[in-house]
Amino acid sequence: MTTLPFVKMHGAGNDFVVLDGIRHDLPALEALAPSLADRNLGVGFDQLLVVRSSADADFRMEIYNADGSQVEMCANGIRAFFKYLRDHGHTDAEAVRVETLGGTVVPRWAGADRVQVDMGRPILAPAKIPTTLGPVAGPVLDAALEVAGETLSVSSVSMGNPHCVVYVPDVDAALVSDWGPQIEHHAAFPNRVNVEFVELVGRDRLRQRTWERGTGETLACGSGACAVAVASMLRGVTDRAVTIELRGGELEIDWESNESHVFMTGPAAEVFTGELTLPDGGV
């Protein structure tokens, strides 16, 4: 039997297992992820984050969902990833460039276990989100979507990964476990989609619950919070700086203008370290 070190982390309650692919040889992660994600028989996580070297940036982050599927971007994950890099001796830089499947992202240390992330410009063109909803040039705002015999009004944005935003009067009463998987797999979203259920509290505050594709409901979704902020600002219902309340904590989102990058600031924390026991030859 062989062992593999891991670190358990979270960002606003969105929890991760981090594996270091620079310092250790890793097994096939598509096969390992589902068993490792099991909260009764494994460690448990929303996403598995993997540290890799990069030819085009300072580091590369691979992201696996609980079902073993690989995804483009996780904004809570990038904060935890950067804290891991600093805490475990990979860098002491105040900011680094991280390659992801969704593009290069720049996290910056904001002090006291807080990280600000330059998320880049939101993707608003339907073909690039991707979705079949909305006008050709976008943005996709208040589009009609048929779900379970009901017509929902939804907005859609990509922050390197696709999001569908549904406004509800009471986020605590939202049918997340019913509508979430149906929207995730809806034909209007050919690559599946993350689904945000949002309650407008005021022009500077919203409440959010998220159904993440390949995982289910999570306590937080940073890229989803950015998508919610962008959709809300484009709809004219919030100011250009908002606080978004998630079940695991709060995130601050700033988008100065339609031509600007989106900036997200929030917490990152290490929970514990451990070792995985793997059969000889890996998984």
Summary of the structure (lengths in Angstrom):
residues: 283
radius of gyration: 18.2
end to end distance: 11.2
largest distance: 57.5
contacts: 1011
relative contact order: 0.19
helix: 18%
strand: 43%
